């Protein structure tokens, strides 16, 4: 389990990174390409902090453009949305899948950039190499079902789902398995249902042993 101080610092770094992305998006909407220094000023952080999170303005602007297209949980789940976790997770996966298809080239470039930083030994505990966009969506999908699982099971399920929902899973299906889009969607839907079923079975097994 992460130490509370470590977790708090990690959350703060994620928030700072998100602030930089949102600041870049605001400046780009004004019709010009901002410098990293201009983004730092807009985000109200130091220039050094901005450089720790993004080594170049091009990398920042590339990711900022993707950040805008990421599905929003509030829009995915209205007050009348289904409370069934599988239905909600399938909705998240479909929305992210469509976004990834529409932004495949810049997403591959973003992945290449993060892999390059990791290969150079830039420690992820200093600043996040990636913005975690999928987990908040997965958490929003599972929120109505929290009473169906113990907290530890929800945590494990959320982490397991992050392996099959998102860019990497789709690229494995496309590049490694060479599946077409219809088959890719079907495989991911199967995996999502299987993970939720496994989490439910683990709860029943523990209840039976109690």
N, C-alpha and C positions, 0 to 999 in steps of 0.2 A: 504494500500500500504506500502511495506517495506521502511524504511528510507534508503536513499542512502548509508550512512555509514555502516548501518547494513548489507545491501545487499552486499557491497564491501567486508566486513569482511567474510560474509558467502561464497562468491565466492572464496576468498583466502583460506579458510579452505578446500573447495572442491578441489582446485588445489593442496594443500599440500597433501591431502589424495591420489589424483591421482598420484602425484609424488612418493609417497611411494609405491603404487602398481606397478608402472612402474619400479621402482628401484628393487623391489623384483623379478619381472619377468626377468629382465636382469641378476641378480645374479643367479637365478635358472637355466637359460639357460647355465650357465657356469658349471653346473653339480654338484652343492653342495647345501646343505640346509643352507642358511644364518641365522645369528642371527638377532634379531631386531636392535641391535646396528650397525651391518654391513649394514643393509638396510638404516638406518638413515644416515650413512656416505655417502652411494651411492646417496641418495636423497638430500644430502646437507642440512639436518635439524638436530636439536638437538635430542639427545636420548629422552629427556623429551617430545618433540613434537611427536615423533613416538609413545611413550607410551600413549599419550592422544588419539591418533587416533586408535591404536590397542593395546589391553591389553595383547596380546600374539603373538608370532611369528607364531604360527600355524594358528591363525585366519587371519593374514596378508597373509600368503602364500596360504591359501585356497582361499581367495578372489582374489589374484593375478592370480591364475590359471584360474579363471572364467573370469577375466578381459580380458585375452588374447583371449578367445573364443567369446567375445561379438562382434556382427556384426559391421562393419565399414561403416559409411554413405557414404563415398567416393566410396566404392566398391559396395554398394547397388544402388547408383544413379549415373550412368554414364551420360555423356553429352547428350546421346540420350534417357535417361530414360523419361518415361511419366511425364507430368506436372500435371496430374490429382491427386488431393490430396487423393482420396479414393484408387486409384491404388497404390500410393506410401506408404500409411499407411498400406495397406494389405501386401505389400512387407516387411515392417518393422516387422509387427506382425508375419509373417511366418518365417522370419529369427530368431527372438528372440524365437519363439515357438520351433523351431528346436534346438536352442542352449540350451534352458531350458530342453528339453527332454534328450539331450545328457549329461547334467550335473545335473540331478535332485537331486542326493544324496548330492553333495557338496553345491548345492543351498539351500537345506533344512537345512543343517548344518550352512550355513551362516545366514539364517533367524533366526535359533534358537539362534545363538550367539548375533545377534542384539536385539532380544526380551529379552534375558537374561540381556543385558546391560541396556535396557530400564526399565526392572523390578527392577533393582538395583538403578534406579533413576539417571543414568548418563544422564545429560541434553543434548539434541540434539543441543541446541544453543551454547554449548561449542565446541563440535566437531560433525560432521555429523555421525550418526549411520550407514548410508548406503551411498554407492556411487550411484548417480543418473545417470544410464546409459541409461534409456529409453527416458528421455526428449530430449537430443540432437538428438536422432534418429527421434523422433516425430517432432521436430522443423525442421529438414532437410527435412522430408517428406512434411511438410506444406509450406516450404519456397516459392515455385513457386506460391502458391495460396494466398499469403498475400494481393494482391490487391482485392481479393474477399471478404475479411472480414475486419472489423474494428479491430484495435489493441486489444481492450478489448475482442472481440469475439475470436480472435486467442489465447489469453492467457487462456480464459476459456476452449476453445476446447482442447488446449494442455494439460491442467490439467485434464480434463475429460477423455481424451484418455489414460492418464497414469494410470487410474483406470482399464482399460480393456486390456492394453498391458503390459505384464510383468509376473513375476513369480507368484505374488499373485493371479492374475486372473485365471491363469492356475490351480493353486492348489485348488482354490475354485471350479472350474469345476470338478476337479478330486476327491478331498477329500469330499467336501460338497455335490455337486450335483451328484457325481458318474457318470459323463459322460465319454464316451469313447473318444479317441483322435479325431476321425472324427467329432463327435458332438461338442466337445470343440472348434475346429477350426471354425465350422459353426456358433456357437453362438457368438464367438468373432468377426467374420467378419460382422455379422448382427449388433452388437453393434457399431462397427467402422463406418459403413455406416449410422446408425441411428444418431450418434453424429454429423457427418459432415452435414447431412441433417438438423438437428436441428439448427446448427450454421448458415446454409444458410437461413433457414426460419426466424430466428431472425433478420437477416440483411434485408430481404424482408419486414418483419413486420414493422421495424423501418423506412424503406424507404417509406412505404405506409402511415405511420402516419405523415411523414414530410410535 
